[in-house]
Amino acid sequence: MVLPSILFILVFSYIPMWGVLIAFKEYNLFKGFAASPWVGMTHFRMFFESPEFWDIIRNTFCISLLKLAVGFPAPIILALMLNEIGNMVFKRTVQTITYIPHFISWVVVSGLVFSMLAVDNGPVNEVLLKFSLVREPVNWMSIPEYFWGILVSVGVWKEIGFGSIVYLAAIAGIDPALYEASALDGANRFKQIFLVTLPGISPVIVIFLILGIGNILNAGFEDILLLTKNMNNGILTPIAEVIDTYVYQMGILNQRYSYATAAGLFKSILSIILLFLANTIAKRLGKASLW
């Protein structure tokens, strides 16, 4: 039963890794992979010396850290809240409503965001104007200061329900006798969350935190691309361009395949280093670890 999954990963994840050698070549589409000349670290040096390098690194880390700081605890909090609901009909309804956005394409989500924040007849501006919170409609998607907040908020809304599934499963595995014992000791439901529930699911939290830190350079691709590139005005580019969108811009649109591969390989190496560091720190602190 595991064999198809192993073959899938092997064919689509490991065999294509041979292509990272393009980063060390001046790849020519017509000459082919073998005939393209070797250039060593030239493309890495060009990437490090590019004018936009530090802006891209800043945007990648800032957006990723915001997503981690807000998006990581959000499903934990939702799972804790759902666990305290006694009415099963209401609980299942909330679970369904929060799960659904995960299965909606980012193309559709970006369209919803543009419609909600539209200057003309956008629901958000209509409500703000009705309650006199603003004097005139705000062009939310053209103001750089608002973009990070919009991006993170939409991401949390889309993934919070699906992310809570694992934590709800972990909570269900906690021995009910622990709750009974804490209640006999005088702990109310709120105290039981900190004394029983959170310690009981802490290994799962640590594992997902390690994976989140290792994935921190994946600031986003589809969400950022769809929320910025469709504007076609370049206003958001200085604060929205991350490594993934930059690789797409250089590799696909500008056809600089070797340069884009070098930038992508740089991101992958940093991700591996962060993953090892997070796992080592967790292990030394006596917490759960990946290995």
C-alpha positions as CSV (number, residue, x, y, z in Angstrom):
1,M,0.0,0.0,0.0
2,V,2.9,2.3,0.6
3,L,4.6,1.5,-2.7
4,P,2.6,3.9,-4.9
5,S,3.3,6.8,-2.6
6,I,7.0,5.9,-2.5
7,L,7.1,5.7,-6.3
8,F,5.2,9.0,-6.6
9,I,7.7,10.8,-4.4
10,L,10.7,9.2,-6.2
11,V,9.5,10.1,-9.6
12,F,8.2,13.6,-8.9
13,S,10.5,14.7,-6.1
14,Y,13.9,12.9,-6.2
15,I,14.6,12.1,-9.8
16,P,13.9,15.8,-10.8
17,M,16.6,16.9,-8.3
18,W,19.1,16.1,-11.0
19,G,17.9,19.3,-12.6
20,V,19.5,21.5,-9.9
21,L,22.7,21.2,-11.8
22,I,21.3,23.8,-14.2
23,A,22.1,26.3,-11.5
24,F,25.8,25.7,-12.2
25,K,25.4,25.9,-16.0
26,E,24.5,28.5,-18.6
27,Y,21.5,26.5,-19.7
28,N,20.5,26.9,-23.3
29,L,17.1,25.5,-24.2
30,F,18.3,24.6,-27.8
31,K,21.7,23.2,-26.8
32,G,20.2,21.0,-24.2
33,F,21.3,20.1,-20.7
34,A,24.5,18.2,-21.5
35,A,25.8,20.7,-24.1
36,S,25.3,23.8,-21.9
37,P,28.6,25.1,-20.5
38,W,29.5,25.0,-16.8
39,V,29.7,28.4,-15.1
40,G,30.2,27.4,-11.5
41,M,28.8,29.8,-8.9
42,T,28.2,32.7,-11.4
43,H,24.4,32.6,-11.1
44,F,24.5,32.5,-7.3
45,R,26.8,35.5,-7.2
46,M,24.6,37.4,-9.6
47,F,21.6,36.6,-7.4
48,F,23.4,37.8,-4.2
49,E,24.6,41.0,-5.9
50,S,21.2,41.8,-7.5
51,P,19.6,45.1,-6.4
52,E,16.4,43.4,-5.3
53,F,18.1,40.6,-3.3
54,W,17.7,42.1,0.2
55,D,14.2,43.3,-0.5
56,I,13.2,39.8,-1.5
57,I,14.9,38.2,1.5
58,R,13.2,40.8,3.8
59,N,9.8,40.2,2.3
60,T,10.2,36.4,2.4
61,F,11.1,36.3,6.1
62,C,8.7,39.0,7.2
63,I,5.7,37.5,5.5
64,S,6.7,34.0,6.6
65,L,7.2,35.0,10.2
66,L,3.8,36.8,10.2
67,K,2.1,33.8,8.8
68,L,3.8,31.6,11.4
69,A,3.1,34.0,14.3
70,V,-0.6,34.3,13.4
71,G,-1.4,31.2,11.4
72,F,0.3,28.6,13.6
73,P,-1.6,29.2,16.9
74,A,-4.9,30.0,15.1
75,P,-5.9,26.3,14.4
76,I,-4.7,25.3,17.9
77,I,-7.0,28.0,19.5
78,L,-9.9,26.9,17.2
79,A,-9.4,23.2,18.1
80,L,-9.4,24.1,21.8
81,M,-12.6,26.2,21.4
82,L,-14.4,23.4,19.4
83,N,-13.4,20.9,22.0
84,E,-15.3,22.8,24.7
85,I,-18.5,22.9,22.7
86,G,-21.1,20.5,24.0
87,N,-23.8,20.9,21.3
88,M,-22.6,18.5,18.6
89,V,-24.9,20.0,15.9
90,F,-23.4,23.4,16.4
91,K,-19.9,22.0,16.7
92,R,-20.2,20.0,13.4
93,T,-21.6,23.1,11.7
94,V,-18.7,25.3,12.7
95,Q,-16.2,22.6,11.7
96,T,-17.8,22.3,8.2
97,I,-17.8,26.1,7.7
98,T,-14.2,26.5,8.7
99,Y,-13.0,23.5,6.7
100,I,-14.6,24.6,3.4
101,P,-12.2,27.5,2.5
102,H,-9.3,25.0,2.4
103,F,-10.8,23.4,-0.7
104,I,-11.5,26.7,-2.5
105,S,-8.9,27.5,-5.2
106,W,-6.7,30.6,-4.6
107,V,-8.0,31.8,-7.9
108,V,-11.5,32.0,-6.5
109,V,-10.3,33.3,-3.1
110,S,-8.3,36.2,-4.8
111,G,-11.5,37.1,-6.7
112,L,-13.5,37.2,-3.5
113,V,-10.8,39.4,-1.9
114,F,-10.9,41.8,-4.8
115,S,-14.7,41.9,-4.7
116,M,-14.8,42.4,-0.9
117,L,-12.2,45.2,-0.9
118,A,-13.3,46.9,-4.2
119,V,-13.5,50.7,-4.2
120,D,-16.8,50.7,-6.0
121,N,-19.6,48.9,-4.1
122,G,-17.1,46.7,-2.1
123,P,-18.8,45.4,1.0
124,V,-15.9,46.4,3.3
125,N,-15.9,50.0,2.1
126,E,-19.7,50.1,2.1
127,V,-19.8,49.1,5.8
128,L,-17.0,51.5,6.7
129,L,-18.7,54.4,5.0
130,K,-22.1,53.6,6.5
131,F,-20.6,53.8,10.0
132,S,-18.6,56.9,9.1
133,L,-15.3,55.1,9.9
134,V,-13.8,56.5,6.7
135,R,-14.7,59.6,4.6
136,E,-14.1,58.0,1.2
137,P,-13.6,54.5,-0.1
138,V,-10.2,53.0,0.5
139,N,-8.3,51.3,-2.3
140,W,-7.0,48.5,-0.1
141,M,-5.2,46.6,-2.7
142,S,-3.1,49.6,-3.9
143,I,-1.8,50.6,-0.5
144,P,1.5,48.7,0.4
145,E,1.0,49.1,4.1
146,Y,-2.1,47.0,4.1
147,F,-0.9,44.2,1.9
148,W,0.9,42.0,4.5
149,G,-2.1,42.2,6.8
150,I,-4.6,41.3,4.1
151,L,-2.4,38.4,2.9
152,V,-1.9,36.9,6.3
153,S,-5.6,37.3,7.3
154,V,-6.9,35.6,4.1
155,G,-4.4,32.8,4.6
156,V,-5.5,32.2,8.2
157,W,-9.2,32.3,7.1
158,K,-8.5,29.7,4.4
159,E,-6.5,27.2,6.4
160,I,-7.5,27.5,10.0
161,G,-10.3,24.9,9.8
162,F,-8.3,22.3,8.0
163,G,-5.3,22.8,10.3
164,S,-7.4,22.2,13.4
165,I,-8.2,18.6,12.3
166,V,-4.9,17.2,13.6
167,Y,-5.1,19.1,16.9
168,L,-8.7,17.9,17.4
169,A,-7.6,14.3,16.8
170,A,-4.7,14.8,19.3
171,I,-7.1,16.2,21.9
172,A,-9.4,13.2,21.4
173,G,-6.5,10.9,22.3
174,I,-6.0,12.4,25.7
175,D,-7.0,10.1,28.6
176,P,-10.3,11.4,30.1
177,A,-9.1,10.3,33.5
178,L,-6.7,13.2,33.5
179,Y,-9.6,15.6,33.2
180,E,-11.4,13.8,36.0
181,A,-8.3,14.0,38.3
182,S,-7.8,17.7,37.6
183,A,-11.4,18.4,38.3
184,L,-11.2,16.6,41.7
185,D,-8.2,18.8,42.4
186,G,-10.3,21.9,41.8
187,A,-9.3,22.8,38.2
188,N,-12.1,24.4,36.2
189,R,-12.5,23.9,32.4
190,F,-10.3,26.9,31.7
191,K,-7.5,25.6,33.9
192,Q,-7.8,22.2,32.4
193,I,-6.9,23.6,29.0
194,F,-3.4,24.6,30.3
195,L,-2.9,21.8,32.8
196,V,-4.2,18.8,30.7
197,T,-5.1,19.7,27.1
198,L,-2.1,21.7,26.0
199,P,0.5,19.4,27.6
200,G,-1.3,16.4,26.1
201,I,-1.0,17.8,22.6
202,S,2.4,19.5,23.0
203,P,4.3,16.8,21.0
204,V,2.0,17.4,18.0
205,I,2.5,21.2,18.4
206,V,6.3,20.9,18.6
207,I,6.4,18.7,15.4
208,F,4.3,21.1,13.5
209,L,6.3,24.0,14.8
210,I,9.5,22.4,13.6
211,L,8.0,21.8,10.1
212,G,6.7,25.4,10.1
213,I,10.2,26.7,10.8
214,G,11.7,24.5,8.1
215,N,9.1,25.8,5.7
216,I,9.5,29.4,6.7
217,L,11.0,30.4,3.4
218,N,7.9,29.3,1.6
219,A,6.2,32.7,2.2
220,G,3.6,31.9,-0.5
221,F,3.3,31.7,-4.2
222,E,-0.2,31.3,-5.5
223,D,-1.7,33.7,-2.9
224,I,0.9,36.4,-3.5
225,L,1.0,36.0,-7.2
226,L,-2.8,36.2,-7.6
227,L,-3.1,39.1,-5.2
228,T,-0.4,41.2,-6.8
229,K,0.3,40.3,-10.4
230,N,-3.3,40.8,-11.4
231,M,-3.0,44.4,-10.3
232,N,-0.5,45.1,-13.1
233,N,0.6,48.3,-11.5
234,G,3.8,47.3,-9.7
235,I,2.8,49.2,-6.6
236,L,2.9,46.1,-4.4
237,T,6.0,44.5,-5.9
238,P,8.6,46.1,-3.6
239,I,6.8,44.7,-0.5
240,A,5.3,41.5,-2.0
241,E,8.1,40.0,-4.1
242,V,9.3,36.8,-2.4
243,I,11.8,34.1,-3.5
244,D,9.1,31.9,-5.1
245,T,7.5,34.7,-7.1
246,Y,11.0,36.0,-8.1
247,V,11.9,32.5,-9.4
248,Y,8.7,32.4,-11.4
249,Q,9.4,35.9,-12.8
250,M,13.0,35.1,-13.7
251,G,12.6,31.5,-14.8
252,I,9.2,31.3,-16.6
253,L,8.6,34.9,-17.7
254,N,12.2,36.0,-18.4
255,Q,13.4,32.5,-19.4
256,R,16.6,32.8,-17.3
257,Y,16.4,29.2,-16.3
258,S,19.9,28.8,-14.7
259,Y,19.5,32.0,-12.7
260,A,16.1,31.0,-11.4
261,T,17.3,27.6,-10.5
262,A,20.1,29.1,-8.5
263,A,17.7,31.3,-6.5
264,G,15.4,28.3,-5.8
265,L,18.4,26.1,-4.7
266,F,19.5,28.8,-2.4
267,K,16.1,28.8,-0.8
268,S,16.0,25.0,-0.4
269,I,19.5,25.0,1.3
270,L,18.4,27.6,3.8
271,S,15.2,25.7,4.5
272,I,17.1,22.5,5.2
273,I,19.5,24.4,7.6
274,L,16.5,25.9,9.4
275,L,14.8,22.5,9.7
276,F,17.9,20.9,11.2
277,L,18.4,23.8,13.6
278,A,14.8,23.7,14.8
279,N,14.9,19.9,15.2
280,T,18.2,20.1,17.1
281,I,16.9,22.8,19.5
282,A,13.7,20.8,20.2
283,K,15.6,17.6,20.9
284,R,18.0,19.4,23.3
285,L,15.1,20.9,25.1
286,G,13.7,17.4,25.6
287,K,10.7,18.0,23.4
288,A,9.4,15.9,20.5
289,S,11.5,15.9,17.3
290,L,11.4,14.6,13.8
291,W,14.4,12.3,14.3
